[in-house]
Amino acid sequence: MSCDVAASMTLWLAALSAHPQAETARLLQPVVAVVASNGLAHEPLYADIVSRAKALKKQVQRYEAAGGATPDFDSFKTRVEALAALDMKGHLDLAARGTDGDLKCILKGISQDLPKKLDELAAATGPAKIKALTDMAYLLNDNVEVITAPPKPPV
């Protein structure tokens, strides 16, 4: 939604209300929430990344709850590799758009870190495996949060 539309809606709603400020604020809350959220998170590629990362994080949490047992590790590995490829695709998409933000670089970094964390997890045993799972969960959580976080103004 453009700023012009939001401003027009504010003026229009203000004109309709006996208490313009209170009524306008109440009616604009859903609009403000959408504008403040990261619109990129609603695009199919980035929504897919978020969805996959959340699902993988839940799987990691199940592994942690099972004391580090990873019975379907091959399937998990395939899904993590696919997520890493999507993160790189997101990086390339943002680069093609000429985006100069941090997200482009962060997605590239995550796409490179996921296979490393996967290798660490595959090689780990005992307490090191739980640590590797925790590290993987943090990285997957980061993958969600960098996309869904509201954009910040340039510094």
N, CA and C atoms as an extended XYZ file, in Angstrom:
465
Properties=species:S:1:pos:R:3:atomname:S:1:resname:S:1:resid:I:1 pbc="F F F"
N         0.859       -1.156        0.000 N   MET     1
C         0.000        0.000        0.000 CA  MET     1
C         0.907        1.221        0.000 C   MET     1
N         0.573        2.130       -0.839 N   SER     2
C         1.416        3.321       -0.919 CA  SER     2
C         1.072        4.287        0.201 C   SER     2
N         1.986        5.185        0.453 N   CYS     3
C         1.774        6.201        1.487 CA  CYS     3
C         0.620        7.122        1.106 C   CYS     3
N         0.463        7.387       -0.189 N   ASP     4
C        -0.627        8.259       -0.637 CA  ASP     4
C        -1.983        7.666       -0.288 C   ASP     4
N        -2.118        6.357       -0.482 N   VAL     5
C        -3.389        5.701       -0.175 CA  VAL     5
C        -3.645        5.753        1.327 C   VAL     5
N        -2.616        5.461        2.129 N   ALA     6
C        -2.775        5.494        3.581 CA  ALA     6
C        -3.149        6.897        4.051 C   ALA     6
N        -2.502        7.903        3.502 N   ALA     7
C        -2.816        9.282        3.883 CA  ALA     7
C        -4.234        9.647        3.477 C   ALA     7
N        -4.644        9.242        2.292 N   SER     8
C        -6.008        9.516        1.829 CA  SER     8
C        -7.032        8.850        2.738 C   SER     8
N        -6.754        7.609        3.127 N   MET     9
C        -7.682        6.904        4.015 CA  MET     9
C        -7.779        7.608        5.357 C   MET     9
N        -6.673        8.089        5.861 N   THR    10
C        -6.668        8.796        7.139 CA  THR    10
C        -7.558       10.025        7.073 C   THR    10
N        -7.398       10.821        6.023 N   LEU    11
C        -8.209       12.030        5.878 CA  LEU    11
C        -9.682       11.698        5.701 C   LEU    11
N        -9.965       10.676        4.921 N   TRP    12
C       -11.351       10.283        4.674 CA  TRP    12
C       -12.001        9.802        5.962 C   TRP    12
N       -11.299        8.953        6.708 N   LEU    13
C       -11.864        8.443        7.951 CA  LEU    13
C       -12.003        9.555        8.991 C   LEU    13
N       -11.076       10.464        9.000 N   ALA    14
C       -11.144       11.581        9.951 CA  ALA    14
C       -12.372       12.441        9.684 C   ALA    14
N       -12.710       12.609        8.434 N   ALA    15
C       -13.860       13.431        8.079 CA  ALA    15
C       -15.181       12.781        8.497 C   ALA    15
N       -15.199       11.452        8.633 N   LEU    16
C       -16.425       10.735        8.977 CA  LEU    16
C       -16.692       10.665       10.474 C   LEU    16
N       -15.715       10.912       11.279 N   SER    17
C       -15.818       10.662       12.705 CA  SER    17
C       -16.030       11.935       13.509 C   SER    17
N       -16.800       11.796       14.592 N   ALA    18
C       -16.963       12.912       15.517 CA  ALA    18
C       -15.700       13.080       16.364 C   ALA    18
N       -14.984       11.994       16.580 N   HIS    19
C       -13.713       12.000       17.314 CA  HIS    19
C       -12.641       11.484       16.362 C   HIS    19
N       -12.184       12.342       15.460 N   PRO    20
C       -11.335       11.894       14.370 CA  PRO    20
C       -10.074       11.140       14.776 C   PRO    20
N        -9.368       11.604       15.774 N   GLN    21
C        -8.103       10.945       16.092 CA  GLN    21
C        -8.313        9.529       16.612 C   GLN    21
N        -9.239        9.373       17.556 N   ALA    22
C        -9.472        8.053       18.138 CA  ALA    22
C       -10.041        7.091       17.096 C   ALA    22
N       -11.028        7.557       16.343 N   GLU    23
C       -11.664        6.708       15.343 CA  GLU    23
C       -10.692        6.340       14.223 C   GLU    23
N        -9.921        7.291       13.773 N   THR    24
C        -8.949        7.038       12.707 CA  THR    24
C        -7.911        6.025       13.158 C   THR    24
N        -7.415        6.186       14.366 N   ALA    25
C        -6.405        5.254       14.883 CA  ALA    25
C        -6.974        3.836       14.959 C   ALA    25
N        -8.216        3.720       15.446 N   ARG    26
C        -8.850        2.403       15.568 CA  ARG    26
C        -9.047        1.755       14.198 C   ARG    26
N        -9.528        2.512       13.249 N   LEU    27
C        -9.814        1.958       11.933 CA  LEU    27
C        -8.557        1.671       11.117 C   LEU    27
N        -7.493        2.393       11.400 N   LEU    28
C        -6.266        2.203       10.626 CA  LEU    28
C        -5.327        1.146       11.200 C   LEU    28
N        -5.632        0.579       12.353 N   GLN    29
C        -4.736       -0.407       12.954 CA  GLN    29
C        -4.394       -1.550       11.991 C   GLN    29
N        -5.378       -2.167       11.308 N   PRO    30
C        -5.009       -3.240       10.387 CA  PRO    30
C        -4.137       -2.752        9.229 C   PRO    30
N        -4.387       -1.545        8.752 N   VAL    31
C        -3.604       -0.992        7.651 CA  VAL    31
C        -2.165       -0.757        8.109 C   VAL    31
N        -2.011       -0.186        9.283 N   VAL    32
C        -0.678        0.088        9.815 CA  VAL    32
C         0.083       -1.213       10.010 C   VAL    32
N        -0.590       -2.247       10.487 N   ALA    33
C         0.076       -3.533       10.703 CA  ALA    33
C         0.622       -4.097        9.395 C   ALA    33
N        -0.134       -3.988        8.322 N   VAL    34
C         0.322       -4.504        7.029 CA  VAL    34
C         1.478       -3.668        6.495 C   VAL    34
N         1.358       -2.354        6.589 N   VAL    35
C         2.407       -1.476        6.086 CA  VAL    35
C         3.695       -1.663        6.885 C   VAL    35
N         3.562       -1.858        8.204 N   ALA    36
C         4.741       -1.991        9.060 CA  ALA    36
C         5.427       -3.340        8.898 C   ALA    36
N         4.692       -4.375        8.498 N   SER    37
C         5.314       -5.688        8.334 CA  SER    37
C         6.141       -5.701        7.057 C   SER    37
N         6.993       -6.666        6.965 N   ASN    38
C         7.843       -6.783        5.788 CA  ASN    38
C         7.018       -7.382        4.656 C   ASN    38
N         6.699       -6.586        3.657 N   GLY    39
C         5.904       -7.043        2.527 CA  GLY    39
C         6.553       -8.186        1.772 C   GLY    39
N         7.858       -8.255        1.831 N   LEU    40
C         8.598       -9.321        1.161 CA  LEU    40
C         8.183      -10.691        1.699 C   LEU    40
N         7.842      -10.759        2.969 N   ALA    41
C         7.469      -12.022        3.605 CA  ALA    41
C         6.200      -12.615        2.991 C   ALA    41
N         5.430      -11.806        2.269 N   HIS    42
C         4.193      -12.282        1.666 CA  HIS    42
C         4.386      -12.753        0.226 C   HIS    42
N         5.562      -12.517       -0.325 N   GLU    43
C         5.838      -13.010       -1.680 CA  GLU    43
C         6.069      -14.518       -1.614 C   GLU    43
N         5.631      -15.254       -2.648 N   PRO    44
C         5.677      -16.721       -2.604 CA  PRO    44
C         7.043      -17.324       -2.232 C   PRO    44
N         8.117      -16.857       -2.825 N   LEU    45
C         9.443      -17.419       -2.539 CA  LEU    45
C         9.789      -17.264       -1.061 C   LEU    45
N         9.588      -16.070       -0.532 N   TYR    46
C         9.984      -15.790        0.844 CA  TYR    46
C         9.020      -16.431        1.843 C   TYR    46
N         7.746      -16.503        1.494 N   ALA    47
C         6.778      -17.208        2.340 CA  ALA    47
C         7.120      -18.697        2.397 C   ALA    47
N         7.583      -19.253        1.286 N   ASP    48
C         7.993      -20.664        1.244 CA  ASP    48
C         9.217      -20.896        2.132 C   ASP    48
N        10.172      -19.981        2.070 N   ILE    49
C        11.358      -20.092        2.921 CA  ILE    49
C        10.943      -20.091        4.388 C   ILE    49
N        10.082      -19.163        4.765 N   VAL    50
C         9.625      -19.052        6.157 CA  VAL    50
C         8.907      -20.330        6.575 C   VAL    50
N         8.019      -20.815        5.735 N   SER    51
C         7.258      -22.024        6.049 CA  SER    51
C         8.177      -23.234        6.233 C   SER    51
N         9.123      -23.402        5.333 N   ARG    52
C        10.042      -24.538        5.429 CA  ARG    52
C        10.944      -24.430        6.656 C   ARG    52
N        11.442      -23.230        6.922 N   ALA    53
C        12.327      -23.047        8.077 CA  ALA    53
C        11.580      -23.325        9.383 C   ALA    53
N        10.326      -22.890        9.475 N   LYS    54
C         9.531      -23.160       10.674 CA  LYS    54
C         9.317      -24.661       10.855 C   LYS    54
N         8.981      -25.349        9.779 N   ALA    55
C         8.750      -26.799        9.858 CA  ALA    55
C        10.028      -27.537       10.255 C   ALA    55
N        11.147      -27.128        9.690 N   LEU    56
C        12.421      -27.767       10.033 CA  LEU    56
C        12.804      -27.489       11.486 C   LEU    56
N        12.527      -26.294       11.963 N   LYS    57
C        12.821      -25.977       13.358 CA  LYS    57
C        11.998      -26.866       14.281 C   LYS    57
N        10.741      -27.097       13.957 N   LYS    58
C         9.901      -27.996       14.765 CA  LYS    58
C        10.483      -29.412       14.763 C   LYS    58
N        10.990      -29.843       13.618 N   GLN    59
C        11.595      -31.162       13.541 CA  GLN    59
C        12.849      -31.223       14.414 C   GLN    59
N        13.655      -30.177       14.396 N   VAL    60
C        14.853      -30.113       15.244 CA  VAL    60
C        14.451      -30.170       16.716 C   VAL    60
N        13.395      -29.482       17.076 N   GLN    61
C        12.933      -29.504       18.462 CA  GLN    61
C        12.472      -30.904       18.864 C   GLN    61
N        11.875      -31.648       17.929 N   ARG    62
C        11.498      -33.045       18.204 CA  ARG    62
C        12.755      -33.890       18.418 C   ARG    62
N        13.772      -33.657       17.610 N   TYR    63
C        15.047      -34.373       17.781 CA  TYR    63
C        15.640      -34.070       19.155 C   TYR    63
N        15.602      -32.804       19.544 N   GLU    64
C        16.143      -32.421       20.858 CA  GLU    64
C        15.363      -33.108       21.980 C   GLU    64
N        14.031      -33.132       21.858 N   ALA    65
C        13.185      -33.758       22.868 CA  ALA    65
C        13.433      -35.267       22.945 C   ALA    65
N        13.868      -35.847       21.847 N   ALA    66
C        14.164      -37.289       21.798 CA  ALA    66
C        15.607      -37.582       22.206 C   ALA    66
N        16.270      -36.600       22.808 N   GLY    67
C        17.627      -36.809       23.276 CA  GLY    67
C        18.674      -36.820       22.171 C   GLY    67
N        18.328      -36.292       21.012 N   GLY    68
C        19.283      -36.215       19.910 CA  GLY    68
C        19.105      -37.297       18.862 C   GLY    68
N        18.111      -38.160       19.061 N   ALA    69
C        17.847      -39.202       18.055 CA  ALA    69
C        17.319      -38.551       16.782 C   ALA    69
N        17.873      -38.951       15.646 N   THR    70
C        17.467      -38.395       14.348 CA  THR    70
C        17.122      -39.546       13.404 C   THR    70
N        15.973      -40.195       13.637 N   PRO    71
C        15.644      -41.396       12.869 CA  PRO    71
C        15.468      -41.177       11.369 C   PRO    71
N        15.002      -40.029       10.966 N   ASP    72
C        14.763      -39.756        9.538 CA  ASP    72
C        15.735      -38.695        9.032 C   ASP    72
N        17.009      -38.829        9.391 N   PHE    73
C        18.004      -37.813        9.086 CA  PHE    73
C        18.159      -37.573        7.586 C   PHE    73
N        18.070      -38.620        6.771 N   ASP    74
C        18.238      -38.438        5.325 CA  ASP    74
C        17.166      -37.509        4.752 C   ASP    74
N        15.940      -37.687        5.201 N   SER    75
C        14.848      -36.809        4.759 CA  SER    75
C        15.082      -35.381        5.265 C   SER    75
N        15.483      -35.270        6.510 N   PHE    76
C        15.783      -33.968        7.102 CA  PHE    76
C        16.891      -33.274        6.317 C   PHE    76
N        17.933      -34.018        6.005 N   LYS    77
C        19.072      -33.465        5.251 CA  LYS    77
C        18.613      -32.931        3.896 C   LYS    77
N        17.785      -33.689        3.211 N   THR    78
C        17.272      -33.267        1.904 CA  THR    78
C        16.472      -31.967        2.027 C   THR    78
N        15.671      -31.868        3.073 N   ARG    79
C        14.850      -30.675        3.273 CA  ARG    79
C        15.699      -29.457        3.631 C   ARG    79
N        16.745      -29.662        4.426 N   VAL    80
C        17.636      -28.554        4.781 CA  VAL    80
C        18.398      -28.080        3.545 C   VAL    80
N        18.858      -29.014        2.729 N   GLU    81
C        19.568      -28.648        1.493 CA  GLU    81
C        18.650      -27.871        0.551 C   GLU    81
N        17.381      -28.274        0.482 N   ALA    82
C        16.415      -27.551       -0.363 CA  ALA    82
C        16.187      -26.136        0.171 C   ALA    82
N        16.128      -25.995        1.506 N   LEU    83
C        15.970      -24.670        2.104 CA  LEU    83
C        17.183      -23.797        1.805 C   LEU    83
N        18.367      -24.368        1.903 N   ALA    84
C        19.585      -23.612        1.596 CA  ALA    84
C        19.559      -23.115        0.153 C   ALA    84
N        19.078      -23.965       -0.754 N   ALA    85
C        18.969      -23.564       -2.163 CA  ALA    85
C        17.957      -22.429       -2.332 C   ALA    85
N        16.853      -22.479       -1.592 N   LEU    86
C        15.859      -21.395       -1.662 CA  LEU    86
C        16.418      -20.096       -1.091 C   LEU    86
N        17.196      -20.198       -0.022 N   ASP    87
C        17.827      -18.992        0.528 CA  ASP    87
C        18.748      -18.352       -0.507 C   ASP    87
N        19.508      -19.175       -1.221 N   MET    88
C        20.383      -18.627       -2.266 CA  MET    88
C        19.538      -18.017       -3.391 C   MET    88
N        18.430      -18.669       -3.706 N   LYS    89
C        17.531      -18.125       -4.734 CA  LYS    89
C        16.988      -16.761       -4.294 C   LYS    89
N        16.655      -16.635       -3.006 N   GLY    90
C        16.201      -15.349       -2.472 CA  GLY    90
C        17.296      -14.300       -2.569 C   GLY    90
N        18.520      -14.692       -2.246 N   HIS    91
C        19.663      -13.772       -2.371 CA  HIS    91
C        19.789      -13.285       -3.814 C   HIS    91
N        19.736      -14.214       -4.750 N   LEU    92
C        19.880      -13.857       -6.163 CA  LEU    92
C        18.722      -12.982       -6.640 C   LEU    92
N        17.522      -13.262       -6.137 N   ASP    93
C        16.352      -12.457       -6.490 CA  ASP    93
C        16.533      -11.016       -6.012 C   ASP    93
N        16.959      -10.857       -4.774 N   LEU    94
C        17.159       -9.505       -4.241 CA  LEU    94
C        18.300       -8.796       -4.958 C   LEU    94
N        19.339       -9.535       -5.316 N   ALA    95
C        20.453       -8.941       -6.068 CA  ALA    95
C        19.971       -8.473       -7.443 C   ALA    95
N        19.120       -9.276       -8.087 N   ALA    96
C        18.589       -8.910       -9.406 CA  ALA    96
C        17.695       -7.675       -9.323 C   ALA    96
N        17.035       -7.490       -8.199 N   ARG    97
C        16.187       -6.316       -8.002 CA  ARG    97
C        17.019       -5.067       -7.712 C   ARG    97
N        18.295       -5.260       -7.454 N   GLY    98
C        19.149       -4.132       -7.127 CA  GLY    98
C        19.001       -3.702       -5.680 C   GLY    98
N        18.514       -4.598       -4.852 N   THR    99
C        18.323       -4.304       -3.439 CA  THR    99
C        19.679       -4.154       -2.762 C   THR    99
N        19.801       -3.142       -1.942 N   ASP   100
C        21.066       -2.887       -1.269 CA  ASP   100
C        20.939       -3.105        0.233 C   ASP   100
N        20.010       -3.960        0.651 N   GLY   101
C        19.799       -4.173        2.073 CA  GLY   101
C        20.583       -5.346        2.625 C   GLY   101
N        20.505       -5.487        3.931 N   ASP   102
C        21.189       -6.574        4.610 CA  ASP   102
C        20.585       -7.937        4.287 C   ASP   102
N        19.291       -7.992        4.031 N   LEU   103
C        18.626       -9.272        3.820 CA  LEU   103
C        19.287      -10.085        2.716 C   LEU   103
N        19.664       -9.420        1.658 N   LYS   104
C        20.330      -10.102        0.539 CA  LYS   104
C        21.557      -10.859        1.041 C   LYS   104
N        22.374      -10.193        1.814 N   CYS   105
C        23.612      -10.799        2.330 CA  CYS   105
C        23.316      -11.865        3.382 C   CYS   105
N        22.329      -11.604        4.222 N   ILE   106
C        21.986      -12.564        5.272 CA  ILE   106
C        21.489      -13.862        4.661 C   ILE   106
N        20.644      -13.774        3.629 N   LEU   107
C        20.152      -14.995        2.981 CA  LEU   107
C        21.295      -15.795        2.370 C   LEU   107
N        22.255      -15.106        1.786 N   LYS   108
C        23.416      -15.810        1.228 CA  LYS   108
C        24.185      -16.507        2.347 C   LYS   108
N        24.384      -15.808        3.448 N   GLY   109
C        25.092      -16.396        4.583 CA  GLY   109
C        24.381      -17.613        5.140 C   GLY   109
N        23.064      -17.517        5.277 N   ILE   110
C        22.296      -18.658        5.783 CA  ILE   110
C        22.379      -19.825        4.803 C   ILE   110
N        22.335      -19.527        3.516 N   SER   111
C        22.420      -20.610        2.520 CA  SER   111
C        23.765      -21.335        2.613 C   SER   111
N        24.796      -20.636        3.045 N   GLN   112
C        26.117      -21.242        3.214 CA  GLN   112
C        26.261      -21.910        4.580 C   GLN   112
N        25.602      -21.367        5.597 N   ASP   113
C        25.713      -21.923        6.950 CA  ASP   113
C        24.885      -23.193        7.152 C   ASP   113
N        23.737      -23.295        6.490 N   LEU   114
C        22.892      -24.479        6.679 CA  LEU   114
C        23.635      -25.784        6.367 C   LEU   114
N        24.329      -25.902        5.231 N   PRO   115
C        25.056      -27.153        4.975 CA  PRO   115
C        26.167      -27.420        6.001 C   PRO   115
N        26.810      -26.367        6.492 N   LYS   116
C        27.852      -26.539        7.514 CA  LYS   116
C        27.251      -27.078        8.805 C   LYS   116
N        26.130      -26.495        9.224 N   LYS   117
C        25.458      -26.970       10.442 CA  LYS   117
C        24.955      -28.399       10.265 C   LYS   117
N        24.530      -28.718        9.067 N   LEU   118
C        24.069      -30.069        8.763 CA  LEU   118
C        25.219      -31.065        8.886 C   LEU   118
N        26.384      -30.706        8.366 N   ASP   119
C        27.569      -31.567        8.486 CA  ASP   119
C        27.962      -31.741        9.949 C   ASP   119
N        27.935      -30.660       10.718 N   GLU   120
C        28.250      -30.741       12.146 CA  GLU   120
C        27.279      -31.671       12.861 C   GLU   120
N        26.004      -31.566       12.507 N   LEU   121
C        24.987      -32.410       13.117 CA  LEU   121
C        25.211      -33.873       12.757 C   LEU   121
N        25.534      -34.142       11.514 N   ALA   122
C        25.752      -35.522       11.072 CA  ALA   122
C        26.950      -36.154       11.779 C   ALA   122
N        27.962      -35.354       12.068 N   ALA   123
C        29.183      -35.882       12.677 CA  ALA   123
C        29.106      -35.930       14.206 C   ALA   123
N        28.177      -35.224       14.811 N   ALA   124
C        28.126      -35.091       16.265 CA  ALA   124
C        27.521      -36.317       16.937 C   ALA   124
N        27.982      -36.551       18.174 N   THR   125
C        27.420      -37.603       19.025 CA  THR   125
C        27.317      -37.058       20.441 C   THR   125
N        26.499      -37.701       21.244 N   GLY   126
C        26.362      -37.329       22.652 CA  GLY   126
C        25.956      -35.882       22.843 C   GLY   126
N        26.572      -35.213       23.830 N   PRO   127
C        26.226      -33.816       24.123 CA  PRO   127
C        26.502      -32.880       22.932 C   PRO   127
N        27.487      -33.216       22.122 N   ALA   128
C        27.788      -32.388       20.949 CA  ALA   128
C        26.624      -32.400       19.955 C   ALA   128
N        25.887      -33.512       19.942 N   LYS   129
C        24.742      -33.589       19.025 CA  LYS   129
C        23.627      -32.649       19.473 C   LYS   129
N        23.403      -32.575       20.773 N   ILE   130
C        22.380      -31.663       21.289 CA  ILE   130
C        22.778      -30.221       20.975 C   ILE   130
N        24.054      -29.895       21.148 N   LYS   131
C        24.533      -28.547       20.820 CA  LYS   131
C        24.355      -28.268       19.331 C   LYS   131
N        24.673      -29.249       18.486 N   ALA   132
C        24.509      -29.076       17.036 CA  ALA   132
C        23.037      -28.867       16.682 C   ALA   132
N        22.153      -29.572       17.366 N   LEU   133
C        20.715      -29.384       17.133 CA  LEU   133
C        20.276      -27.989       17.569 C   LEU   133
N        20.780      -27.539       18.708 N   THR   134
C        20.447      -26.199       19.193 CA  THR   134
C        20.933      -25.136       18.217 C   THR   134
N        22.148      -25.312       17.720 N   ASP   135
C        22.689      -24.364       16.739 CA  ASP   135
C        21.848      -24.350       15.465 C   ASP   135
N        21.421      -25.530       15.023 N   MET   136
C        20.576      -25.621       13.825 CA  MET   136
C        19.242      -24.919       14.075 C   MET   136
N        18.668      -25.118       15.252 N   ALA   137
C        17.386      -24.467       15.580 CA  ALA   137
C        17.529      -22.951       15.550 C   ALA   137
N        18.628      -22.430       16.098 N   TYR   138
C        18.856      -20.978       16.074 CA  TYR   138
C        18.975      -20.460       14.640 C   TYR   138
N        19.692      -21.187       13.811 N   LEU   139
C        19.872      -20.752       12.426 CA  LEU   139
C        18.536      -20.773       11.675 C   LEU   139
N        17.748      -21.813       11.892 N   LEU   140
C        16.435      -21.885       11.243 CA  LEU   140
C        15.522      -20.765       11.740 C   LEU   140
N        15.593      -20.463       13.026 N   ASN   141
C        14.814      -19.350       13.575 CA  ASN   141
C        15.258      -18.024       12.961 C   ASN   141
N        16.567      -17.845       12.828 N   ASP   142
C        17.084      -16.637       12.170 CA  ASP   142
C        16.552      -16.523       10.752 C   ASP   142
N        16.456      -17.663       10.073 N   ASN   143
C        15.975      -17.675        8.696 CA  ASN   143
C        14.549      -17.132        8.619 C   ASN   143
N        13.744      -17.452        9.609 N   VAL   144
C        12.369      -16.936        9.663 CA  VAL   144
C        12.371      -15.448       10.010 C   VAL   144
N        13.096      -15.095       11.054 N   GLU   145
C        13.023      -13.736       11.578 CA  GLU   145
C        13.592      -12.676       10.638 C   GLU   145
N        14.618      -13.005        9.867 N   VAL   146
C        15.174      -11.982        8.979 CA  VAL   146
C        14.204      -11.631        7.857 C   VAL   146
N        13.343      -12.571        7.521 N   ILE   147
C        12.372      -12.313        6.449 CA  ILE   147
C        11.112      -11.654        6.994 C   ILE   147
N        10.686      -12.051        8.172 N   THR   148
C         9.418      -11.548        8.699 CA  THR   148
C         9.547      -10.265        9.502 C   THR   148
N        10.761       -9.890        9.868 N   ALA   149
C        10.950       -8.662       10.640 CA  ALA   149
C        10.551       -7.441        9.820 C   ALA   149
N         9.916       -6.475       10.475 N   PRO   150
C         9.582       -5.255        9.746 CA  PRO   150
C        10.850       -4.570        9.256 C   PRO   150
N        10.784       -3.948        8.077 N   PRO   151
C        11.973       -3.264        7.570 CA  PRO   151
C        12.351       -2.099        8.481 C   PRO   151
N        13.641       -1.848        8.577 N   LYS   152
C        14.140       -0.742        9.390 CA  LYS   152
C        14.570        0.394        8.473 C   LYS   152
N        14.392        1.615        8.955 N   PRO   153
C        14.831        2.749        8.119 CA  PRO   153
C        16.353        2.735        7.966 C   PRO   153
N        16.855        3.272        6.851 N   PRO   154
C        18.307        3.323        6.670 CA  PRO   154
C        18.959        4.191        7.730 C   PRO   154
N        20.156        3.807        8.097 N   VAL   155
C        20.897        4.543        9.132 CA  VAL   155
C        21.756        5.593        8.499 C   VAL   155
